[in-house]
Amino acid sequence: MSNIVTVQDAVTAFADWIEPTNAELDAIEREMPVILADVDLLDAQIITLDRTPSELDTQRIRRARRRLLTACRDQANRAADGGAA
Protein backbone atom coordinates (compact mmCIF):
# COMPACT_ATOMS: atom_id res chain seq x y z
CA MET A 1 0.00 0.00 0.00
CA SER A 2 1.42 3.40 -0.94
CA ASN A 3 1.00 6.50 1.14
CA ILE A 4 -0.99 9.44 -0.18
CA VAL A 5 1.01 12.63 0.18
CA THR A 6 0.11 16.16 -0.87
CA VAL A 7 2.45 17.83 -3.27
CA GLN A 8 3.74 21.10 -1.85
CA ASP A 9 3.96 22.75 -5.29
CA ALA A 10 0.29 22.05 -5.99
CA VAL A 11 -0.75 23.43 -2.61
CA THR A 12 1.30 26.61 -2.98
CA ALA A 13 0.72 27.10 -6.71
CA PHE A 14 -0.41 30.67 -6.14
CA ALA A 15 2.54 31.86 -4.12
CA ASP A 16 3.50 35.54 -4.26
CA TRP A 17 6.56 34.92 -6.42
CA ILE A 18 4.37 33.47 -9.20
CA GLU A 19 2.31 36.66 -9.58
CA PRO A 20 3.22 39.08 -12.39
CA THR A 21 5.51 41.92 -11.45
CA ASN A 22 4.50 45.57 -11.70
CA ALA A 23 6.68 45.92 -14.79
CA GLU A 24 4.88 42.99 -16.45
CA LEU A 25 1.49 44.47 -15.57
CA ASP A 26 2.59 47.82 -17.02
CA ALA A 27 3.70 46.12 -20.23
CA ILE A 28 0.32 44.38 -20.51
CA GLU A 29 -1.42 47.72 -19.96
CA ARG A 30 0.65 49.32 -22.74
CA GLU A 31 -0.23 46.46 -25.10
CA MET A 32 -3.94 46.47 -24.22
CA PRO A 33 -5.06 48.55 -27.27
CA VAL A 34 -3.38 46.02 -29.59
CA ILE A 35 -4.87 43.10 -27.66
CA LEU A 36 -8.38 44.54 -27.82
CA ALA A 37 -8.07 45.37 -31.52
CA ASP A 38 -6.88 41.82 -32.18
CA VAL A 39 -9.87 40.42 -30.27
CA ASP A 40 -12.21 42.58 -32.38
CA LEU A 41 -10.63 41.24 -35.57
CA LEU A 42 -10.95 37.65 -34.34
CA ASP A 43 -14.60 38.24 -33.43
CA ALA A 44 -15.30 39.59 -36.90
CA GLN A 45 -13.57 36.61 -38.50
CA ILE A 46 -15.30 34.06 -36.26
CA ILE A 47 -18.71 35.39 -37.31
CA THR A 48 -17.97 34.39 -40.91
CA LEU A 49 -16.64 30.88 -40.24
CA ASP A 50 -19.87 29.03 -40.96
CA ARG A 51 -21.28 31.20 -43.73
CA THR A 52 -20.32 33.18 -46.78
CA PRO A 53 -19.33 36.67 -45.66
CA SER A 54 -21.82 39.36 -46.57
CA GLU A 55 -20.79 42.88 -47.57
CA LEU A 56 -21.37 43.98 -43.96
CA ASP A 57 -19.12 41.16 -42.69
CA THR A 58 -16.42 42.17 -45.16
CA GLN A 59 -16.59 45.80 -44.01
CA ARG A 60 -16.49 44.73 -40.36
CA ILE A 61 -13.36 42.64 -40.96
CA ARG A 62 -11.73 45.44 -42.95
CA ARG A 63 -12.45 48.00 -40.20
CA ALA A 64 -11.18 45.64 -37.49
CA ARG A 65 -8.00 44.99 -39.48
CA ARG A 66 -7.42 48.74 -39.88
CA ARG A 67 -7.95 49.28 -36.12
CA LEU A 68 -5.41 46.54 -35.38
CA LEU A 69 -2.86 48.02 -37.77
CA THR A 70 -3.39 51.47 -36.25
CA ALA A 71 -2.96 50.12 -32.73
CA CYS A 72 0.23 48.29 -33.76
CA ARG A 73 1.58 51.42 -35.44
CA ASP A 74 0.82 53.55 -32.38
CA GLN A 75 2.51 51.04 -30.09
CA ALA A 76 5.59 50.89 -32.33
CA ASN A 77 5.76 54.70 -32.39
CA ARG A 78 5.53 54.84 -28.59
CA ALA A 79 8.31 52.26 -28.30
CA ALA A 80 10.46 54.23 -30.75
CA ASP A 81 9.92 57.38 -28.69
CA GLY A 82 11.12 55.60 -25.57
CA GLY A 83 7.67 54.80 -24.20
CA ALA A 84 6.57 58.43 -23.83
CA ALA A 85 2.86 58.93 -24.26
Stockholm file with secondary structure:
# STOCKHOLM 1.0

chainA/1-85         MSNIVTVQDAVTAFADWIEPTNAELDAIEREMPVILADVDLLDAQIITLDRTPSELDTQRIRRARRRLLTACRDQANRAADGGAA
#=GR chainA/1-85 SS CCCCCCCHHHHTTTCGGGSCCHHHHHHHHHHHHHHHHHHHHHHHHHHTTTSCCCHHHHHHHHHHHHHHHHHHHHHHHHHHTTSCC
#=GC SS_cons        CCCCCCCHHHHTTTCGGGSCCHHHHHHHHHHHHHHHHHHHHHHHHHHTTTSCCCHHHHHHHHHHHHHHHHHHHHHHHHHHTTSCC
//
